[in-house]
Amino acid sequence: MHVVVLAGGIGGARFLLGVRELGFDVTAVVNTGDDVTMHGLRICPDLDSVMYTLGGGADTERGWGRAGESWVIKEELAAYGAEPTWFGLGDKDVATHLVRTRMLAAGNPLSTVVAALCDRWQPGIRMLPMSDERVETHVVTEGRAIHFQEWWVRHRGRVPAERFVFTGAAEAKPAAGVLDAIASADLILLAPSNPVVSIAPILAVPGIREALVDASAPVIGVSPIIGGAPVRGMADRCLATIGVEVSAAGVGALYGSELLDGWLVDDSDADTAVEGVPVRSRPLWMTDTAATAGIVREAVDLAGLS
Ligand code: FO1
């Protein structure tokens, strides 16, 4: 069975561990809206979180970057006063960014670069960026737009976000392989990633949402909100910014019946109703890979495919 998963960073990566566990042929379409250039290096946080996590090299405590990291380059950059000092690049992680930046500068599309990096990490799934073109999430705050990373890492999301803008999305195309993967899928899953800054940028690439709506495969979403709070991260602040209730029902309605054929929520949200969408509840805490695989099994069942 071919399963396509739309995913953001660490939440998406943990979810993918459970999907992979079930032995499916998996294609992950990963958000690149968080991507940024710092110190001349192209950094793709969500792609790297998925690649490192599935490749066994992630720092699972910190939630981003490499396990067993050292920070000499960061300290040396700071000694030069080289900005931005608020964004930490670990020594091992820098090697990934160097290889990627060099390959991109040589004219390779991002999807080719991802495949080359995965030759080392062997994630056991096919990873695709949502687009080979540059799309960046910007946050409009106090009347000016800043990069998502500046809002989240530098300001810790504490400056009020007025809206999110996916710069470049309107002109972008789905990356090589994305539309074919969706068309050939038996099941499509929306990982419990941030709906506003992880899943929405993917859906904003012209052609992807349309392909999901037209797909013969059922689309099942897994709620990132449990009992009115995000499993982790800043989804609550992001949802409030776009005027959506921070609840499983709010996110389900945001995706809506045009996209969703099923919505999986936590038992604590068992009373959730989404117009036109079958809703099922079960424990949604991704405590380990076995628990996550159980969530995926339920999604398969909700899709009528078990
Ligand atoms: N998150 C932080 O909170 N502080 C950092 O200094 C930081 C550096 C960083 C470097 C590379 C990378 O791939 C991710 C990094 N992150 C950092 C995580 C990242 O900013 C966000 O958590 C994700 O973009 C949200 O999915």
Residues whose N, C-alpha, C, O or C-beta is under 5 A from the ligand:
A	BS01	FO1	G9 D34 C44 P45 D48 W64 W86 F87 G88 V153
